[in-house]
């Protein structure tokens, strides 16, 4: 049986306790009415990002994904969120979740990809975390980067970066895995994040080819379609993505807060408790015929 940090179990209790309470029942009914998944084999966002739904997974549409993130997990609105992909077992239970988002802050140069120093990155991020939490003592869930679940690897032909970091919550023995995949394009990238129990590392490794092929770019938006005369460059490189220095000019690791959010989404007990919302008969499935392209 999987175990979860006490903080997440408290989250579970606060949302689902007192099932006979009229307010709680109403909340659950509202959640069920707002959570829908896509039954089409693929969906296109922003007129250039095509997401193919892999076999054995279910994809929440963009609206439902934001509902889960904001209303159930009380996260801040995230304009970059495209969807949540759910890995399901044969009994329709959620094994892990995949957070899919986009970034359009510029073309990312990959000349430094072969020079990534994983040991130096670990050392620098641990130092930055220590200072960050010292300056922000009220953050309720503190995650500490303890090591690599998968070393950074950049696929040059496909312009895809991936790695996995292991985080510990506070001073406890609980560890969580944060797998990151960045598929670069001429505007920036699509980020695929799996936040899960470290025991699932083997399964996630097996699913990597599926995650690699899940996102495709259309309408001349691939990495090789970048035109330096008209396009803009990002303020970081591939090495910066691994280090987490997305907003280097601010002097902090902007991904720390994002990692906290993704872990809560990925392994929160409440997320598993709403699995019944996804066990719908075919007559209840929502078919997305005209996905948003704005």
N, C-alpha and C positions, 0 to 999 in steps of 0.2 A: 504493500500500500504506500502511495506517495505521501510524503509529509510536506507541510508548507509553513513558512514563517508565521509566528503568532500574529504579527501585524496583519497579515492577509486573512488569517482565520477570523480576526476581529472584524475585518471588513465584511467577511461572509456573514457573520452573526448580525451585524448592524443592518444589512440589507434584506436578509431573508428570515430573521427571527420573527416569532409570533405570527405563524401562518394564518391563525384565525383572526388576526387583527384586520379590520376592514380596510384600513389605510394600506397595509402591506399587500393585501390581496389586490387592491386597486393598482398599486405600483407594479406588481407582477403582470397584471393584465395589460397595463399600459406598455410595459417593456415588450411583451409578446407581440403586441400590435405594431410596434415600431421596429422589430427585428425581422428582416427578410433576407433571403439569399438568392443568388442568381442561378437560374437553371439553364441558361444558355451556355454553350461551351467556351465562350469568350466574351469579353467586353472591352470597348475602346474608350479611353479617357483622353480628354484634351485634344482629340483628333490626331493623336500620334502614339499614345501608349496603349498597346494591346496586351491584355492579360488573359492568358489561356488557363482555364481552370483545370488543374491536374486531376486525374482519377484518384479517388480516395480523399479528396478535399472538398470543402464547401466554401464559397466566397460570399461574404456579406457585401451588399452594395455600399456605395460610398455613404449614403445617408444613414444606413443602419450601423456602419462601422463608427461613424461619428457619434451616433446615439449611445452605443456601448461605451465608447471612450469618455464622453462628456457626462452622460446621465447616470450610468451605472458606476463608473470608476472615478467620476468627479474630476476628470482632467480638464485642463484649459482647452478651448477650441484649437484645432490644428488644421489650418487651411491646406496643408500638404498631404493629409491623409487621403488615400485612394480607396482602401478597403482592408478588411481583415479576412485572411484565408484560414480555414480551420482544417487541421488534419484529423480525420475521423477513423475510429476503429470499426469493426464489422457490426458492432452493436450501436453504432451511431453516437458513441461517446467521444468527446473532444480529447485528443492526445496532446496537441500543442497548437498554438496560434501563430499566424504569420502577419506581421504588420507591414503594409505596403504603402509607401509614400513617395512623393516626387520632390525633386529639387531642381529649380531653374535659375540658379545663381551663377551660371557661367560654365564654359568649357573647362574641364579639368585636365591639365597636362599630366602625362604619366611618365615623364623622363626619369623620375626618381624611384620608380617602382622597384627596380632591382637593388636599391640602396636602403630599403626599409630595415631598420635595426629593431627587432622585436624586444630585445632586452632593454634597450635604451627607452623605448616607448613605455614599457611596463614601469620602469623606474620613474620616468617623468610624470606619468599619469598618477601614480601613487603619491608622488610629492604634491601634485596639483590638487588631488582629492583632499589631502590633509589640510591644505590651506583653505580650500573651498568650504569644507564643512566647518572649519574654525570661524570663517566669516559668516556662515549661514547655519547657526546652531539649531534653529527651529525646524529644519527639514525633518519630517517625521520618520522617513525611511532612508537610512544611509547605506549605500552600497559601495563596497571597496573592491577594486580590481586586484585579484589575487594571482592570476596567471592565464595562460592561453589554453583554450580547449582545442583550438585549431590555429596553427601558425598562419600569419598573413600570406596570401597567395594571389598573385595578379596574373590573370589569363590575358596575355597580350593580344592574341588574335581576336578575341571576343570582347576585349576592353571591360573585363569583369573582375572586380576585386572581392575577395571574401576572407573571413577570419571569424574566430569565436573567442570571446573573452569570458572568463569565469569571475563572478562577483560574489562576495560574501556580504550578508546583511548584518551590519553592526558588529557586535562582538560574539554573535552566535556562530554555530557550526553550519548553519544553513547556507548552501551555495546555489546559485542559479547561473544558467548559461545564456549568454547573449550572442547569438550568431548574426553576423552582418554580411549582407551581400549587396554590392553596389554595381549596377549595370549602367555604364556611362553612355551618354548620348551627347549631341552637340549643344544641348541646353544646360546640361548638368548630369543628373542621374536619377534612376529609380532605386530606392533603397528597400531591401527586403530584410526584415528583422524577425528572427525567431527567439523568443524569450521562453525558456523552459527549464525544467528540472535537469540537472547535470546528468542524471541517469539516462536521459534520452539522447545523449550525444551520438551514440551508435546509430540510432534510427535517423537522426538528422543528417548524419554523414551519408547514409544510404539515399536520402531524399535530395541531396545536393544537385544531381543532374536534373531532377524535376524542377527545382527552384531556378536553376540556370536557364531552363528553356521556357519558363513561365511568362516572361516579359519579352515582347518583341516591339520594335519601333517601325512606324509607318511614315509615309509622306516625307521621305528624305530627312529624317530626324536622327539618324544614327551617328555614332561617334565620327565616322569617316566623312560625314556630310558637313562637318564644320567648315565655315568660310571665315578666316581671320579678318577679312575686310568688312564683314557685316556682323559677325558674331562677337560676343564678349567673353572674356576669360574669368574664371573663378579666382578667388583670392587665396586658394589653397591647391595643393596637388594631391595625387594618390596617396603619398606618404602622409599628408595631413589628414586624410580620411581615416587612416589606421590610428593615428595618434589621437584623433578626436578633436583636433584644434580647428573646428569649423569656423569659429569666430576668433581667430588668433589675435586680431587687433584689440579685443576687449581684455585679453590677458587671462581668460578663464577657459575651462573646458566645457563648451556649451553642451556637449553630448551627455554630461553627467546627469543633468535633469531629465533628458530624454530617455536615458537608460533606465532611470527609476520608473518612469511612466510605462515603458515597454515591459519591464519585468512584472509590474502590477497587472498589466493587461494579459501578459502571457501565462502567468501561473497562479493568478488570484483564485482562491477557492470559489468566489462568487461567479467567476467566469464558467467554472465547471458546473455550478449549480443551475445555470440557465441553459444547460444543454437540452433540456426538454423543449425549449423554444425552437430548436432546429430540427426536432424529430417531427416533421410535418408529413402528412399524407400527400400524395401527389395532387389531390384536389385543392390543397391549401398553398401549393407552391406559387411563388410570384415570378412570372416570366418578364424579364426586362427586355422590351422590344426596341426601345429607343433610349439607350444609355446616354448620359450627359456627355456633352462634348465641349462644354464651356471652359 
